[in-house]
Amino acid sequence: MKHEAALAIARAAAERAGALIRARWETPLEVQHKGEVDLVTEVDLAAEAEVLSVLRTAFPQDRIVAEESGGEAGGGRVWYVDPLDGTTNFSHGLPHFCVSIGLVDDDGPVVGVIYEPIRRWTFHAVRGGGAWRDGHRLHVTSRADLGTSLLATGFPYDRRTNPNNNMREAAWMIRRCVGLRRAGAAALDMAYVAAGWLDGYWEGKLKAWDIAAGTLLVTEAGGTVTGLYGEPLDLAAGHVTASNGHIHAAIVDELLAARQSGTSAP
C-alpha cells in the first residue's frame, strides 16, 4: 500500500523516542516553564531529536514542524511531531503520555502514529488502510445517545487568565453525558476515540502536532473529525471535535449552546 514505507519509518521513530521516554520516566528531571503552566523537560528535547534524526535521514525533502524546534508548514508533505504529548503528566510521574507523529500532504493526513511508551501501544493509520493498535483493527463506537456517551476534553495553557478557557463548555457538557475525562494528552484522547474507548472529544487552542496523527486515526476508524463547531477541520487553527460520528452533531450543538449561554466565546 502507498505510504507503508512512511508508516514504517514513523513507527520506528516514535518507538525510539518512546524507549528514551520510558527509560527516563520517574527519574529526576530538569523542568522548565515555557509558560505559567506549560512545561518542557530535557526528555522532550531528546525525544524530539531522536524523531527528527530518523525523519530527516529517511525523508530529507519533507518539511518538519515539531513542538520544541518549530518549523514551517506550507505545500507538499509536512511531518508534525509532538515528541512528548503530556509533559505535565510525565514530569509528575503520571503514566499517561505519548509520542505523536503525523504526515500531512495537500489532501490532508496521510500517516499517523501515536506511541504510548509505558504500555508500548502503537496506534497507527495510513490513509485508506484503516486504523490499528499494533495488530488490532480499531473501530469507533456505535453509541448514538449523547447522554450515555463518555467524552474527553482539555483546557488551554492560559486558562488562568483567559476567560475563553473551556470551563463553561466543560461544565455544560458534563451535565449532558455519562462522564467527562480530562487526561492531559490530546493525541491519546483522539487515539482512544478511534479505539472505541471514548465516544467523543473536543478541545480548542491546540497545535497541529497535537492532532494531525489523531485525526487520521479517528477517520480511519470510522469516526468524524471537524473544527470545534462542525466546520471543516483546519489543523493550523487547532480547534477540534472528534467523535464516533453518531453523536457528532449533538456534541457540536451542545458546544454552541454552551457558547451562547455566556458572554465570552471559546
Secondary structure as GFF3:
##gff-version 3
##sequence-region A 1 266
A	DSSP	alpha_helix	4	24	.	.	.	ID=ss1
A	DSSP	beta_strand	31	33	.	.	.	ID=ss2
A	DSSP	beta_strand	39	41	.	.	.	ID=ss3
A	DSSP	alpha_helix	42	58	.	.	.	ID=ss4
A	DSSP	beta_strand	63	66	.	.	.	ID=ss5
A	DSSP	beta_strand	78	85	.	.	.	ID=ss6
A	DSSP	alpha_helix	87	91	.	.	.	ID=ss7
A	DSSP	beta_strand	98	105	.	.	.	ID=ss8
A	DSSP	beta_strand	108	116	.	.	.	ID=ss9
A	DSSP	beta_strand	121	126	.	.	.	ID=ss10
A	DSSP	beta_strand	131	133	.	.	.	ID=ss11
A	DSSP	beta_strand	136	137	.	.	.	ID=ss12
A	DSSP	three_ten_helix	146	148	.	.	.	ID=ss13
A	DSSP	beta_strand	150	153	.	.	.	ID=ss14
A	DSSP	alpha_helix	167	174	.	.	.	ID=ss15
A	DSSP	beta_strand	179	181	.	.	.	ID=ss16
A	DSSP	alpha_helix	186	195	.	.	.	ID=ss17
A	DSSP	beta_strand	200	203	.	.	.	ID=ss18
A	DSSP	alpha_helix	208	220	.	.	.	ID=ss19
A	DSSP	beta_strand	224	226	.	.	.	ID=ss20
A	DSSP	beta_strand	240	243	.	.	.	ID=ss21
A	DSSP	alpha_helix	248	261	.	.	.	ID=ss22
###
